[in-house]
Amino acid sequence: MKKVLLCILVSAILGCSGGDGEKKSYKFTTGPQGGAWYPLGGAIKSLVESANPNLSIRVIPGGGVGNVKALHSGQASIALAGNISTMDGILGRDPFKEKMQGICNIATLYQQYFQVITLSESNITAANDIKGKVLATQPKGTTGEAVTNHLLLAHGMDFDSPSSVNIGSYTDSVTLMKDGNADVFTLATTIPSGAVMDLASARNIRVMPISNEGLGEMKKLNPGYEKGFIPKGTYPGQDTDVPTVIYLTHLAARCDVDDVVVTQLLESISNGNQELISITSALKNLTIEKMAMDLGIPMHQAARRWFEEKGVL
């Protein structure tokens, strides 16, 4: 009887296998392979499982828009997401067809940069020049594709405006650019991007600026966009700061995910920040205060309690 009662208690917190030793597993959807989110998810998984052997985290590739949908549908319990996509989902704005429910914020992590990369010899110097050119970007369901769509809409275009649009991984896009089969490559990730550095090792590149007017139109489509700069020297041959659109990466979860999982995620990120920095340098200035930033997204009850105990809420 005591064993049964203990199993019931453990099940309420972690899940119980009924004695066969099976761990309670949680799906953690991240980003496309070749981007920053996928390896970051793997590093967080390792930290969590090392600290709590009763938890098993399964990292799967994904994308910003698709991750929000996965949380809503229950196909994932934890996700990395962009605040812009999460807010679009919660409010039911395009590209979402309905309001995404049951999604809570756990922690703000770092800035993401929308990057529009062309070859130096091209005549693409502003967004309007993309019309009639060959565009390479990420699959539908990724943040990169969603922000690219907003860039085009903000300048009176859509995905029919380029002469063609190639959808694929970062690696696919870089190959197209290297071979001269694409004119412009868009992506949304940290800086410097490994994919862009790969391209710059073979071809002379240009980072295309986004004007204040363009940003203003994009903010009408999603108020979560902010102005930022890709600092000079980020990429070879880049001798000026380049204005662009930035947003925030945050860790999200279903609101009904067990409190113990959320608490362990926060403890692992806080205590293992140096290990995470080796994966994503954008985390080098992360503090608990920044993690607790209000994104306008409901905070998971366990996260709120953790931040309150740390004295930052």
Secondary structure, 3 states (H helix, E strand, C coil): CHHHHHHHHHHHHCCCCCCCCCCEEEEEECCCCCCCHHHHHHHHHHHHHHHCCCEEEEEECCCHHHHHHHHHHCCCCEEEEEHHHHHHHHHCCCCCCCCCCCEEEEEEEEEEEEEEEEECCCCCCCHHHHCCCEEEECCCCCHHHHHHHHHHHHCCCCCCCCCEEEECCHHHHHHHHHCCCCCEEEEEECCCCHHHHHHHCCCCEEECCCCHHHHHHHHHHCCCCEEEEECCCCCCCCCCCEEEEEEEEEEEEECCCCHHHHHHHHHHHHHCHHHHHCCCHHHHHCCHHHHCCCCCCCECHHHHHHHHHCCCC
